[in-house]
Amino acid sequence: MAVELAAVWINPYTIKKSRTGGVIARLLSLSPCELVSARIFAPSSELIEKYTALISPKGSPESRDVRAHIRSYIREQWVRKSALAEQPRVMVLLFRGENAVSVLRTQVVGPITRDSILGETVRDTYGDFITDPQGRIRYFEPAVFVIPEAADAAPTLKLWARYSDSDGGVLEEACRFSPDAKPETTLVLIKPENFKGPSTLAGNVIDLISRTGLKIIGAKVVHLSVEQAQEFYRPVLERLPDKFKPRLREDLKRCLAEILDFPVAEEIYEELADRLKRFKGENEFRKIVRTMSGLDPAVVTTAQGRKVPGPEKCLALIYQGEKAISRIRSVLGATDPLKAEWATIRRIYGHTIMENVAHASDSRQNAQREMKIIRMGENDFKQAIGDFYRS
């Protein structure tokens, strides 16, 4: 089987109803394909017309009828109703793998039929296809769209790549808020441990964040380099020595008690911990960089090597809304999962301070700094499509 590039379009209605996390959980757990890119679009009328023109009316009468409804649905639901209305947002996820187009369509997303009610695929749970006794479609909500045939992949993806600069990116102006609102923009980084093989974890985390009522306005798959990871977590390095000093002191007491046959005063352990805490902090910082990038900064020592993207994957999401920073950090929970409140994301899914599911910006300044480091403004979606078809 050939390696293919495929895509899933998460509809504006699905995003608006906060079903994005559930859909992503299905996509990442059911598909053997690799998630390679993500981007939020506010499709223009021009893109919509060109995209629907690619949805051909071929096939059986039933297929032609469904595709006609797809074209009508997109032209109706993806268009901004007025200058004052909120811009419909579409999240596009790129996947790469063997027979990816067919796998996503049949095994993961599922068909748009009245029989798809088993709860196994994305559309089983999040889509609706209701007909009357005569077989006429009365209600149509597909939840997501996919590429129907492998032959349709190249023209469809190249079309979206062409419009990915003008119609996609971080959509700062897409959402609408009340006149007295003071919306914030913040970053959430879904960490690498959520992408260790097929898993619902990343989607589950996004689903829990949706409890905040905030709106996703940006998405990107990120592979941090050593240089990026070090710069991203640089403020943490200053706090790590004192943060780990109490644990270091207890470790010293336990280890020395096993070796020495005489008692040691508490102030000696305090002094030793104070002398060693810098080394402990540097070692923990090295672990963070290695966890986030997949590369050991002690091994990658050249300037060029430090700029190379690592093998580990993160999903960066930009959220917008009132008190976005504090609301996300509240639902995320404390850095240490054992100290996090019940029902918070880190208490439910976290394991250690190192593997604590996600990162969230702690201030407006840091949100802007972190988004700059991971280059949210760069269009890797277009690059991924271009690189695939050039190769």
Disulfide bonds with the S-S distance in Angstrom:
none
